[in-house]
């Protein structure tokens, strides 16, 4: 009896050992853990903006640590979560640049910067390999001097060192891409929402397809189409037509065919590049015919709705500001003005017009002026009066500096955004100065500055659609006006001096 008990105990321990070492990993025992390289290199380049993007314009370039993977809450975060869900998969960080300063206010990326960061990814992959798969979290609207399609070039270089293993890519909805990228990568996934709520979800999808492909359970094939349409960002919000119907159509195809992923990038019109404009990318499991059929349908649909998509009209500065003041007078406060066309952050047209039309209780959030910040810091403390010129110099459309006689209400560091200053002037008006283009998307931005946004009559944001996250979808804004002030991000794309885009693209060259 005692011997039998001992045998039972030994067997239990042995079985427990087996479970702990293999069963709970989610993959059959004896199968080695899957190693996936994870890298990111992301930029949305406004090629019309004045200042080139250089090596220094990425905030972080640390060692190839796990922190890329463990701290991310977007594409890479979703990718990591799905790897954990599958088990037996180890995502490993590759040396990558992160945190592009000033968002998309930077112009052409220098070849030197691209070579450094793309080279860093490739070298690290070589050094740390071999891997079973590669995940690249890119943006898709990067523009590099002398390299026409940089994301495709990066993936080709990665392919050269990793060989025939699956490479999956995630992209932003503003990507400008074509078949060169899908020829080089095995599968591409693009955010469907603008504001981009689904970055995490697309990361999860990328991981699922990559892991299934490595295990031989999925054979990705892709179909890519260019409908030949470009649209300004301000029309691309997925809460309005026809952007909403385009994404609904993509989701419908996905529902009808499990295992199929239908992506549409609306594109980034402020990059003068050959692959500009909308892109359809479909991933299917070993069914090229189905991928082609869906891609054709999506592309044809985008072409059919092009006139509505590209042809809306927005009020210009004077009219837009008058509408906002009128809405504030009837109590639709806070009224939000989206100063959508300002791509460098220092445009003063709406500020000037608000002053001219006698608006009160308004706040400009924000105006980029690093020079004025330095001047104010040298001359005044919090609570002191100052007379200073602000804005109007960051690009040729930014206007002329505006003289503000006001009081320093806030002066201090604002996390990673740097030094910020709030000037109070006139009848409870404010201008918030920032060292870089700052796109305010949620009202908690104002908390640190001690400003109660709910009590403002008018708030001016340098944003196109992302502000809807915190001001529209929450019901905070009483009224919203997208105002087409002069700037490098106009709603009327026909005014831009394009040189490199296709000669048959709608609405620039092809009119109907
Ligand atoms: Zn975007």
Boltz pocket constraint, residues with backbone or C-beta under 6 A from the ligand:
constraints:
  - pocket:
      binder: B
      contacts: [[A, 172], [A, 173], [A, 174], [A, 196]]
      max_distance: 6.0
